[in-house]
Amino acid sequence: MIMRFLLWEKYVIFITIVSTQVILAWLSCLPIKDLIEAKVVHELLCSMVERSDTVLLGPNNQYLPKIVSVFAEVLFMCIVSSKVVRTL
């Protein structure tokens, strides 16, 4: 629980400092292919969407299509990787 709090505190500080351009650059790098990194990064994306982060969503939700595209790609990668594991 303490670790979660520390991560959340760092996250809040991170969002406070980061400019819109950095968020957009980060969003353009998604989805992440490395499984270890992907879990952390995509969880961060999910939590930002859950709280309707205005910087992430952009004015008039203009970045929402990119976010939905990232979620679709992540879901597709999960489905494909689980089918590959089942066939082995």
N, C-alpha and C positions, 0 to 999 in steps of 0.2 A: 504494500500500500504506500509506503514512504517513497519507493522508487517511482511509482506512478505519479505521485505528487511532484517529485523533482522533475520528471519528464514534462509534466503539464506546465510547471513553472517556467522551464526552459522554452517550451513551446510558446507560451504567452509572450515572453521576452523576445523571442525570435520574430513573431508576427508583428510586434510593436515596432521593431527596428527595420524590418524588411520593407523595401519599397514595392510598388506595384510591378515595376519592370522585372524585378527578381522573381516575384511570384509567377509572372507570365513566362519567364524563361524556364522556371522549374516545371511549370505545367506542360510546356512544349517538349520536355524530356520524358514525359510519361507515356506509356507505362514502362516501368523498370523490368528488365528481363532477369536480372540476378535475383534468385529466389529469396535470399537472406535480406538483401536490401529492399526488395519489392514489398515484403511484408510490412516493414516499418513505414516506408514511404506511402504505400497505398492506404495503410491505416490512418496516416496523417491526412491524406486527401479525404478519406471518409469522414473523419471528425470535423474537418473544415466545412465539408458540404452539410453535415448534420446541423452545424450551428449557423448555417447560411452566411458564411464568411463573405462579406461584400467585396473585399479585394479579390478574392478568388473567383467569385461569380461574375464580377465586372458590372459596369453600368447596364441596366436593363437585362441582366443575366446573359450578356453577350458571350461569355466563355462557357456557358452551360453545354452547348453541343460538343465541345472538346472534352469536357469532363465526362459526359455520357459515353463518348467514344473510348475514353480511357477505361471506364468501367466495363464496357462491352469487350474490349481487347483482353482485359484481365480475366473476365469470366470465360472467354473463349480459350485462353491459355490454360485455365484450370480444367476445363472440360477435356481438352485435347490431352493434357498430361495425365489425367486420371484414366482415360481410355488407353493410353500407351502402357501405363502401369498394369492395367487389367489384362492386356494382351500378352504381357511378358509372363 
